[in-house]
Amino acid sequence: MARPIWNGVLSFGLLNVPISVMSGERKMDLHFRMLDGRDKNPVRYERVNSETGEEVPWKSIVKAFEYAKGNYVVLEPEDIESAAPESHESIDIEAFVDATEITPAYYEKPYVLVPGKKADKGYVLLRETLRKTGRIGIGRVVIRTREYLCAVFPQGDALVMNLLRYPQEIVDVDDYKLPAAKASDVRISKAELDMAEKLIESMASAWKPEDYKDEFRDRLRKVIEQRVKSAGVTRRVDDEPEPPADATTNVVDFMSLLRKSLATHKRTPAKSESSAKAKTQSPRSKAKPRKAASKAAPAKKSAKRRSTSARKSA
């Protein structure tokens, strides 16, 4: 059983619901160690003084803020603690907003709120009220001395808390050059719009997150297993297919591409067999041209020998 991040209360109005904050994500990254390529010994990361080159022990390290190039102000632990909020054991909901008002860019990290002992009534009350009204609770929570903005919303039988990014942390899309033109301004015809709509409708599906997996991670794990079995010899992971030559140009026959996409999707509602075969194609089949080239090499050598002997006889 996972351990809670902390225990406290979920507070809204005058109601307090005892809860435990549990992690809502599972890290699946593959962790690598850096080795010395000469003798394969692990490489250590040391804290070194930039002036003397000597290693610095942890007890001698202090935190500082670089307010100008090469100029620092040192912060003591009590300085950081004084800036931290006093409330450490409650999620204080300050407002309830419409669930559709928060764009995905704000969501950062999920947690699951588990009710404490004899807290089921308040927990279910908030969960069902949020579900009925279609609203999300917006509040603040302190985790490890830092205050976060957070959203609390129902998900199945659970109340989920997702840490939110502050507006200052999100890049405004208006900072980038984006096409504000209408469809007619860029010569998109009604036929192209209709075809695109049919393609999207033909690919419409219910959201099933279990259908999506980190395929790169799975392939990389197989490469690692193969490396272990072969004692260092392995095959390279196939590169992604290169985009078509006209992928970055504006001169594209959209109707033709939409028809092909629609026809392909009608034939194969899920993944096509051809694409599956292409993904699982063995490296041996791709290596055939190399074999042919190696067989042709002796012929070139023999031709070279004949031309050399001909020059000698001349």
N, C-alpha and C positions, 0 to 999 in steps of 0.2 A: 504494500500500500504506500503510495506516495505521501511524503510529508508536506504539511501545509507551509505556505510561504509565511503566513502569520495568522493569528486568530484575533478576531475583533467583532465589531458590529456593523451592520448595514443600516445607516440612519437616513430616514426621510420623514420630514415633519417631526412629530413627537414619537414616532415609532422607531424602535431599535430591534433589529433582528440579528442575533448572534450567528456569525458565520466563520468558516475557515476558507482562506483564499488558497486555492490549489492551482498548480500550473495547468494551463490549457493547451500547451504545445509540447511536442516531443522532438528533440533535436535528432536528426538522422544523418548529420554530416559524417563523412569519413575523415578521421584525423590522421595527419601525416607527421612523421618526425624527420627533421633534417639530419642527414648524415654527411660525414666527410667522405667525398668521392674516392679518396686515395685508400683508406683502410676501412671504410664503412662504419666508423664509430660515431655515436650520436654527437651532435653539435650543441653545446650549451650556450644559452643566452645570458650574458653577464652584464651587471650594472657597472659601467666603467666611467670614471671621471674623465671628462673630455680634455682636461688640461694635463693631468698627471698620468693618465692611462691605467690607474690603479682601480681594482674592483671596490665598489662601495657596498657595505653591508646594509640590509634593509633598515636597521635601527637608525642609520644616519641619513636616510632619505626623507626629505620634506616636500610638501606640495607648494608649488608657486605658480603665479600667473604672469605670463609675459605681456606686459602692457605696452611695450615698445620693443623694437628689434634689439635683442641682447640685454634688455632691462627687465628684471623680475621683481615681484613683490611676494614675499613668503607668507603663506597662510598657515596658521596654527590649527590643530584639530578643533579647539573651542571656537575659532572663527567660523568654521564650516557648520558646527553644531548650532551656533547662534542663529544662522540663517535658515535652519530647518524648521518646519512647522511644529507646533507643540503637539498636535493630534497625530498619534501614530497607530491608533487601534480602532479607527473607524473609517468607513467609506461614507462620506457626507454628500448625499444627493441634494443638489441645489436647485435643479429644474428638471422638468419633464418635457421633452421636445418630440416632434413628429419623427418617426423612425426614418422617413425618406429624406429628411433635411441634411443628414450627415453623409458626406461623400466618402467613398472607400479610402481616399488618400489619408483621412484622419485616423483610421484604425491602425494600431501598431502591434499590440501583443495581447493575446487572450488569456483569461484566467477563468476558472470555474469556481463559483461561490457555493460552498456546501453548508447547509444549515447546521447549527449546533444543536445541543440537546434541548428538547422541548421548544424548538424554534420553528417547527413545521408550519404552524398556522400563519405566522407573519410572513414566512418565506413564500408559501402558496398564495397568500393574499396579494403580495406585491407582484408575483409572477403572473397570476391570472388577470390582474388589473392592467398590467402593461400589455398583455396579449390582447385584451379586449379593446383597449383604447388605441393600440398601435403606436404607443409612445416608448421612448427610451429615457432612462434616468441619467442625467449628466451630473457628475460630482467630482470630488477630489479625494485622492488617497495618497498616503505617504508610504513608500516602500524603500527601505534602506536609506533613510534620511533625505530622500528626494520626493517632492510633491509632484504627483501626476494628475492630469485631467483624465477622467475615465467615463465610460458609458456602461450602463447596466441594462441588459435586455434579456427576455426569455428565449430559451432555445430548448425545445422539447420539455423535459421535466426540470431543466436546470435554469438557474439564473447565471448568466455569463457576464463577466466584467472584462471589457476590452480597454486597455490603455489607449489614450488618444494623443495624437500630436497636437501641439499648440499651433495656432495659425502662423506664427513666425517661423516654424519649422517646415512649412509647406511652400514649395515654389509655386508662385502664381502662374497659371498657364498663359496669361497675357504677356509674360516675360519672353515668350518665344514667338517666332514668326509663324503664324498658323493661317490656313486658308479660311477667310471669312466669307468667301464667295458662296452664292447659291448654286444649286445644281445647273440652272440655266446659264449662269455666268461662265461655267467651265465646259459648256457644250455637252452636258449629260442629257441624253434624249429620254423621252418618256419610256421608250422601249427598253432602254438600259436600266432604268429605275424599276420597271415591272419585272424584268428578268432577275435583277438583284434581289428583289423582294421574294420572288419564287424560290431562289436559291436558299435564302435565309430560312424561309418557311419549310423547305424540304430538309434542312439540317436542324430544325427545331427539335429539342429534346428536353426531358426533365433533367434537372441538375442532380447528378449522381457522382459525388466526389470520390466514391470508392472505385470508379472506373478510371481514375487518373493516378498514375504512379510516376515516381521520379525514375524515368528510364535510364538517364545518364548514370545515376548512382548504381542501379542494378548492373549495367554494363561494366562500370568501373570495378564493382565488386567481383564480377566474373573474371575480369582481367587480372585482378589481384590474386584470386584463387588459382588461376592458370599459371601465374608467375611463381607462386609458391610450389605448385606441383612440378613445374618444369625446371625448378632451381635456377630461375633467372631468365629463362627464355619465354617470350610471350609475343602475342600479335598486337599490332597497333589498333586502337579503336578507329573504326571507319569514320572518316570525316563527313560532315553534313553536306548534302548536295549543294552545288553552287547555284545561286539564283540565275534566272534567265538573263540574257544580255540586255533585254529591254526593260528589266525590272525597275530601273531608276529613271526611266524616261517617261514623258507624258504622252508619247505617241504609242498608244496601246489599243488594240481592238477589244474593248471591254465586252461587246456583245458576244464575240467568239469565245472569250475566256469564260463568260458567264454560262453560255450554252454548254461548253465542255464540262464545267464544274457541276452544273445541274444534271447533265447526263450521267456523269461519273457517280454522283451521289445517288441517283435513282437506281443505278445498277448495284451499288454497294452501300447500303444504309449505314453500316458501320465502317470498319477499316477494310479497304479493298484487299483481295488476295494478292494482287500484284504488288501493292505497297508492302504487304506483310512479307512477301517473298524477297522483295528488294532489301528490307531491313535485316532479314535473317540470312541473306546470301553469304555463303562462306567465303573467307578470304582466299581460299584455294582457287575458286572460280575467277576471282579478280586477278589472281597471279598468273593466269595462263599466258598472257602476252609476254611476260618475262621469260617463261620457259621457251616460248617460240624464239625469242630474241637470243637466248643462250644457245639454242640449236643452230641458229643462223651464223653465230660467231665463227665456228670452225671453217665455214664456207668462205668467209671473208679472208681468213688467215691463209687458206689454201690458194685463193686467188692472188693474194699478196706475194706468196712464195713463188707462184708461177711467173708473176711479173718481174720479181727479183732475179730468178734464174734466167729469164729471157734477156735481161740487161747484161748479166754476166756472160752469156753465150755470145751476145753481140759484141 
